[in-house]
Structure formats: structure tokens, C-alpha cells
Amino acid sequence: MRIGMGYDIHRLVTGRKLVLGGVTIPYKKGLLGHSDADVLIHALCDALLGAIGQGDIGTHFPDTAPEFKDISSMIILAQTWDMVCAEGFSLENADTTIMAEQPKLAPYRTAMRQNIAGVMNTDPHCISIKATTTERLGMIGRGEGIGAMCVVLLTKKNSA
Ligand code: MG
């Protein structure tokens, strides 16, 4: 068994789409980043890379690389998941928390789970997505950004 954790935060700005878990969410602002800045997927990728001891998302998908400019983070997830599978691991579960003061994310939770489960070829029930505000405290509470945390558990079957 291997456990991994991931954490990410991105700044909210005008003139960008808000993409979380591969779902474009109607909102007056979006997250700033080199890719589509899907903070949930970035936290998940870091957790997966941590579990297999392969560095972090910045190691494999540097924000200086033109090929990753504005790409969907679901492509980053697919490539990260390929690395996990190449090591012989499968996913037991992933548990995530999105920290955002606004907008309300509950209506998009099912679609996010299905998107992630689809890329990882797993059951949506293995993907947990929770959301919380920070009670208007700090940078997230002031609406300056959105953060996400993730824990994953991977297992490798012993070869007979
Ligand atoms: Mg990021």
C-alpha cells in the first residue's frame, strides 16, 4: 500500500474560465495558471506522484514548457495516471477537499467525480470530492484564490 497527499492553490482573476475537476463552472472569475489551473486535479496529481515517489507535478509538467500552456489538466491527470499504472499500482480511493468561498460547488460534484473516474478508469465511488469555505478567513476567505487538498491510497497486488 502507498499513500500520497497533494495540496495546491491558485489565484482567482477576471478573464479566465473556472475549471474544477474538468468541469467548467459559471463564475465571474477563473483560476490563473499556465495550464487551465484546475487546482483539484493538480492536488490529485501531486498525491498520485507522491504515492509512487516520483516528485511533483512541477517536475513532470513545468510551467515553463510551451506544450503545457493552457492545456486541460485532465491531460496531465491522464499522463500521471499512466505513470501510476506503469508502476503496477491501482487506486483504492482518492479523497479530496476543495476550499472556496464562492461559488457553490455541490451542483458540479457528480460531474467532477465522473470526469476523474473516467480518466483513471475507476468507479466514481472511489473518488470523493468535498468542498468547504474558510468562513471568510484568510486569502481563500477573501475570494483571492481557490485551494484543494487530496489524499490517495494505492495498492499493488503481489505477482504470483
Ligand atoms: Mg497548480
Residues whose N, C-alpha, C, O or C-beta is under 5 A from the ligand:
A	BS01	MG	D8 H42
